[in-house]
Each structure stands twice: as structure tokens, then as C-alpha cells.
């Protein structure tokens, strides 16, 4: 969609000025006729809300700050972890353990002290989303779970705001701009969420550290184009990025007249319970709890309990359902653990004794719980899930093992 109108009304620029220092700072923008003084004032007058200060939020925050967006809001409640540093470039090693909001804001103001940074140390929910999103011109979705994606989409539709969407997984990314006033929304493309457990999280499947930089930079580009009113927007288009093959595939999107939130006769006129709608939690309950399965459906054994049972000489079979490359990182082979990847379990099911006590483990307890539920359906009853997986074992029993 060719943009002919900026999101920033001309009257909003009446009191916007650039100091001599700002003119020097933004000089490479000012000499571009597509931006110029008027465009830079639009950027200064604009407000953008970033939902998430992680992989996508990092390049977004850095580039939008450097570009001179006048007001940037950050929604996040997580703390910086060592596993974040491979891709979340707004944080450093010194920030491990700090709130991501504190670390991100510090980095942003170091880049550009002329930017106002608002922080919201909360989980985005149906109760607070409309209030948080309302003051901002552009909303950028940098989340990693389906309940928050649907929540962000519906709130943007109800408020009439553009939603710059991006997602990442392993080597692949997606990008679009969902703006119900001008084109389709997220629900037009994905009317229903995938079944719980079908799509693994980045924590389970991994993500190339550079990937969020690429997709986040593209999201920042789309936001700036909307603010300036220039170029061809991603409204009505979805880009699929394959980093391994360096391929970009574009898919045309159409507004769904029967969309429940932006269609001709919407049935969703207020925010709903998105965790119930998607069948998974939107936010981590603890560092060990999985998002994809209800752990109440399987019996749990903590690492300390497993260690005590093994020390007592109990006959337990430990089955590791991770991938071989994960086994190479850390494993319980000295304790007799047997590697059978999740995808191969059914091919080995006849090898298990249904009367034997079996402890199933993975990295954090998600895949192993899924395997247990399948085995339970096949009649196995003497099963335990290693609560928190091998990472929790490393933290509580054997610190010599790495946590990944």
C-alpha cells in the first residue's frame, strides 16, 4: 500500500522545534528530501509503543531512539538472563539480573538523550492493554506468544492503531503491518491460534541470534514510514524471511469481511480472555513452568527427589527426549539416561516395560511432559516428569553441568 498520508497531523508540528544539537545529530536525515526538517519534526512529535524489550525489542528500541522518535514506550516485566545476550543486544553482561526495562532505558538514553522513554513493568493483559496503548501513534509487536499477539491485535483494532508485526523462530522471520482502518488485521490472517504445543517457543526451538536484528530493523523501518507517510507500506502484505537461504517471500493479504474483530459484523467488541482463547498462558509462571502444557496432568519429580531415589538404589529408567545436539551440551548418561528424541518415541514404545518406573526429561520439562501424556494414552502409568528438566538438575544437583 503506497503511503500518501503521515500518521502525524500537520497541526501536531506547530510547537515542535529542533535544537542546533538535534539538527547536527539528525543531519543525515535532514539532507534527504523524503525526510527533511518536516519529516524529522514528525519523528520527534511521534510516539511508539514497543511490546517486549527482548530479541525484537532490542533493535527496535535502539534504532527508533537513534532516529529521533520523540516518545518511546516499553512494556516488559522480565529480567536480563545470560541466555538473552546471544540476541538481545540492548543488554550487556553487566545487566544480567537487572530488569530489562532499566537496562534498555539506560542504553536508549545513552544513544539519544532527546528521547522520552516510558516504561511499563507489567504483563500486558486485557485489563490494562487499552490504557497502555491509547497514548501512542504506532504499536509494535515484539512478543513471543500467541495470547499477547491476539491481545495486541484486538486492542489495536479497537483503538484504531497500526500494529507493526514481527515474529522469529530458528532461521525464519515474518513481517507485516496490520492496520484495520486501511487493510487486514492479524486475525484476518490467523483466525484461530495453533493447537497448544504445536509451535515450540524460541526457548525450546532456538533462534539464530542475528535474526531478530534483521526483523526488528524491518519493523523499525515500517514504523518510520508510517510516521513520515512515505514509501510502500507492508499493510496488506506479509514477508516471510528465510535466513538460511537469504530469501524473502511476499504474500498478499486481504481483509476478511467475516473477521470477528475488524469485519463487517464484528463479534469481538471488547478484549477477551486470550489465555483461554489460545489454550496456553501468555506469561511465564516461573522459570521452570512450561507454556505449552498443563503440568498438572503429569506427575512431577524434582531433581533433588530423583537424586535421592538414585542414591537409594531405586530402579529408575531415565529417558531423555531432547535432540542429539542438546545431549552433547549436557546429559545424565553417567546415571544411565537413554537418549530417545521426542519425534522417535513411538518407534521405541515397544521397548519400554509398562511396569518400570520411567523418568522422562528434556531441557525444561515441556517436551517431556508432552511425551508423558502420549505414553499415558497408551497405557503407561508409572511415569514421572523431571520438573524443570536438565537445566534445573544442573542448578540444584550438579553445578558442573552447563545451563542452556
Buried (B, 14 or more C-beta within 10 A) or exposed (E): BEBEEBBBEEEBBEEBEBEEEBEEBBEEBBEEEEBBBBBBBBBBBBBBBBBBBBBBBBBBBBBBBBBBBBBBBBBBBBBBBEBBBEBBBBBBEEBBEBBBBBBBBBBBBEEBEBBEBBBBEEBBBBEBBBEBBEEBBBBBBBBBBBBBBBBBBBBBBBBEBBBBBBBBBBBBBBBBBBBBEBBBBBBBBEEEBEEBBEBBBBBBEBBBEEBBBBBBBBBBBBBBBBBBBBBEBBBBBBBBBEBEEEEEEEEEBEBBEEBBBBBEEBEBEEBBEBBEBBBBBBBBEEEBBBBBBEBEEBBBBBBEBBBEBBEEEEEBBBBBBBBEEBBEBBBBEEBEBBBBBBEEBEEEEEEBEEEEBBBBBBBBBBBBBBBBBEBBEEEBEBBBBBBBBBBBBBBEBBEEBEBB
